[in-house]
Amino acid sequence: MGSSGPSRPTLEGSVAVREGRRLSFAEYGSPHGQAIVWMHGTPGARRQIPLEARAEARRLGVRIIGIDRPGIGSSTPHLYPEVGDWTHDLVLLLDALGVEDCRMVGLSGGGPYALAAGAALPDRVRGVGILGGVAPTVGPDAAEGGPIRLAVRLAPLLSMGRVPVGVALTGAIRVVRPLAGPILDLYAAVQPPGDKNLLARPEFKAMFLDDLLNGSRFQTSAPLTDLVLFTRDWGFALADVQVPVRWWHGDDDHIVPLRHGRHVVERLPDATLRVIGGESHLGGLGIATEVIATLTALGAGRG
């Protein structure tokens, strides 16, 4: 990382998907290496990839691809009928980038999207890594309790207000852009020790600011769209995720409780849970090298 902040992606752009829409992406590491598709949290955007992960990708010759969900960055705003539907767009993006098979990473709100890819594309997704991922809120796989239940109660209002609130949020972020650093410091000050310590590290603060300021440059409706989708049936059952899943979860996670992680892992056909001691919601970002090493080993023997 130079004095001006995190290095730019090796490749950044957008790909045409269904219905005339586009998905934007950012790549790090080797353009010809094993691909890891990195799904950002809620909120977040395509550059929400730890600097350690970027450096490890260069060292190992791995290709990390961060994707903006619809309504963030330059990805066209769109509300999928269910989380599982997004995988049709993922296929088009992988085809356009020449990716035959990949591993998926999902942080927090990116977790359901990564699991959806594992369920829908077992021939192309060799493994899934989840970092404090959101659990289902409805149906037989639903987990009880946690802050996400507030979104479930507010689901009708979220659906009706998604677009106007997203417009207002975009405008507000543009106004406070010059204060982004102090605002992130204020957010960190009220977080549990794990996240507070992580956000105090200069390289993580720089990564989050770079991601926020680039992702919110055009629009910021994606977080509200995520919340709407998380209150619906995901369009697949956890039992449908037949590929191996490795799940990391902080034992002091205040946003997605550890019991939600245990709940999901118990229902996945091939999954293991690693509890990160003393860490809270963002703890998985601090062990990026472990995550990459674990994922690249998954499915290595498959044809």
N, C-alpha and C positions, 0 to 999 in steps of 0.2 A: 504494500500500500504506500503510495507516494504522499507527499504533503497535501496534494489537492484532493485526496480521498481515494476510495477503492478504484482499482483499475477497471477499465471499461470491458464489457463482454467481448469475446473473440468474434462473435457474430450476433447481430440483433436485427429483428425485422418482424414481418407478419406473414401469415399464410392464409390463403382463401379456404374457407370451410363452407358449411351448408348455408343455403338461403342468402347467399351474397354477403355473408358475414366474414370477419377476419379474426384470427387469434394472433396476438403478438408474443414473441419469445425472445429469450436471451440465452446464449451459449457460452460456456466456459470450458477450458481444458482442451483436449484433443478433438479435432473435427472428425477423426476416423476411429475413435476408441469406443469401448462399450458405452452404451447410452444409459444415463440415469435421468429420468424426467422428474423434476423437482416441483411439487405443487405447494405454493406459498400458503401461509396462514390467512386468517381473517381478522383484521385487514392485512393486506400485503400485495405484492406484485412480483414480477418476473425476476427482479434482482435480489429477492430476499433469500440469498444463498450465502452462508457464512464464508468469510475469506479463507478460513482453514479448508473448507470443502473445495473452494476454487484452486487453492494451492495443491491440495492432494490430487485433484483431477489432473492438473498439469504433471505432477510427479509420476502418477500411475498411467498416464495416457488415457484417462477416462473422459467422456463427453457428458457434461451436465447441461441439461436443457430446462430452463425455468419458463413457465408459461403464465401469461396474464389470463385470468379468467374473464369472461365477458363482463364489460362494464368497468374495467380498470385499464390504465395505460391506453394503448391504441386498439385493444380488443373490443369489437362491436358489442354494445349492450344487448343482453339477451337473457331471458329467464327460461331455463330448461324446464320441461314438464316434471323432470325428476333428475336426481344426480346421475343416474345410470345413462341418461341420454347423451351426456357430454362425451362419452367414449366414441361416438360416431365422428365427432369433430377431432378427437385425438387421433383416430386412424388416419384421417386426411392430413393432419400435421406431421405424423410420423412418416407417411408416404412422401410428402413434399420434402422432408429433410433427409430422406434416404435411410431411415432407421428401420431395420428389419425386426429387431427385438430390443427390449429395454428392461430396466428395473424402474420402479416407481418409488418416490419418496413423498410423503404427505405430512406437512406440519399442521397440527391443530385442525383448522377448517379445511385444509387440503387433504386430510385423511380420508374422508368419504370419497373424494374424487380418485385418489390412488387405489382404494379398495374396489371402486367400481371398475377401474381398468383391469384389476386382477380377476374380477368376476367375468367380465365381458370378453377379455382378450387373453385367454390362457396360453394361446399359441405364440403370442408376441411378448407378453409380460412374464419375465422369468422369476420375479420376486418383488415383494412390496415391503418398504420400511415405513413405519408410522411413528411420528414424534408427537406424543400427547394428543392423539387424534380424537375428534368429536365422535360420539357414539350415536346410534339411531335413537330417535325420540318417539317414534310411533311404531306400531306393529309388534309382532312376536319377539323381535330382537331389541326392543326399546330398553334403554337403561333409565333407571329412576333417579330423580333429583339432579342437583347440579345447576349452575347458572343458566345453562341452555334451556331449562324449563321456562324461564321468563320469556324467551323467544317463542316457545310453543304457545304460551298464554296470549301473546301479542300477535300471533300469526295473521289474523284477519287484518289488523291495522298495518302490519309490515307489508302485506300484499298490496293493500290499497295505496300506501304512502311511499312505496319503494322508489318510484321514479322522481316525484317532486322532492323527497328527502335527499335522494342522491344528487340532484341538481344543487340543492342548498348546501349539501356537504362539500361538493366540489368548489362552490364559490367561497365557502368559509375557509377551506384549506388554502386556496389561492391567497386569501387575505393574510393568513398567519404563516405563510411559507418562510418569511424572514425570521420568524421566531421558532422554527421547527426544532432547533437544537435545545433551547431552554424548555420547550414544551415536553420533549422527550425526557429531559432531566426530571421534570416535575412528575411525569408518569412513573419513571423509575423509582422516585422517592417513596411512592406509596405501594410499591410491589413487595412481595415476600423476599426474603434474603437472596434466594437463588437467582431470581430474575433481576433483582437490584444489582447484584454483583456482576451478572453478565452484561447488563446494559451500561455498567460503569467502565467496561473494557473499551478502549478507544476504537478497536477494530470492529466491534459489534455496533457501537453507536454510529460509526461511519457507514456501515452496511445498511442499517435501518434507515438512516437519513437519506442515503442515496436511493434506496428502494422507494421510500415514501415520496420523495420529491420528484422522481421520475415517473412512478406509477400514477401519481395524482395529477400529473401535468394536464391531462385531457379530461378525466372523468373519475368518479369514485363511487359508482353505484354497486360495484361488485360485492362489498361486504353485506349490504342489505339483501342482495340476491342470494348470497350464501345462506343467510339466516332464514329466508323464506324456504329454501330447498331443504334445510336441515329440519324443518318442522313437518316435512312431508315424508311419505314412504320413499325410500331411496331408489326403488325400482329393481332391487335385487336383495336376496337374503344373504346374511353373513355366511351361511353354509355353501353359497355359490362361489365363494372365493377359494378355489382349489389350489392356487399357487401358494408357495411359502410366504408367510408374513412374519416379519420381525418387528416387535413393538417396543419402543422406549418410552418411559413415562416417569416424570419426577414425582417423588413421594410427597412433595409439598405443593402440588399443582392446585392452584386456587381457581382456575377457570374450567378445566376439564378434570374432575376428580379422578384419582388413581383407581377408584373402584369401577369407573366407567371403562378404563383400559382393561382391567381384569375381566370385566363383563364381556367385552368384545372378543378378547383373546380366547376365552373359554368356548366361544361359539364359532370360531374360525377353525376349519378342518386341519390346517397346518400352520400353527402360530406359536411363537414363544414371546414371553414378556421379560424385558429387563427393566427393573426398577432403578432409577437414577437417584441415589441417596442425596438428600439435602438440596435437591433442585426443584424448581417450580415449573411454570408452564413452558418456558422457553429452553428448558434444560437440554433438550435433544439437539439444539443448535450448537451447544458447547462440546459435543462429542462427534463432530462431523466426520473425523477421520475413521472412527470406529464404525459409524454408519456406512460409509462408503466401502470399507473393507468387508463388512458383513454382507452387504448387498451384492458386491461383485462376485462373491463366492457362491451366492444362491443360483441354483439352476445351471451351474457351470458344466454339469455332465449331461445336460439335455441335448438332444439331437439338433 
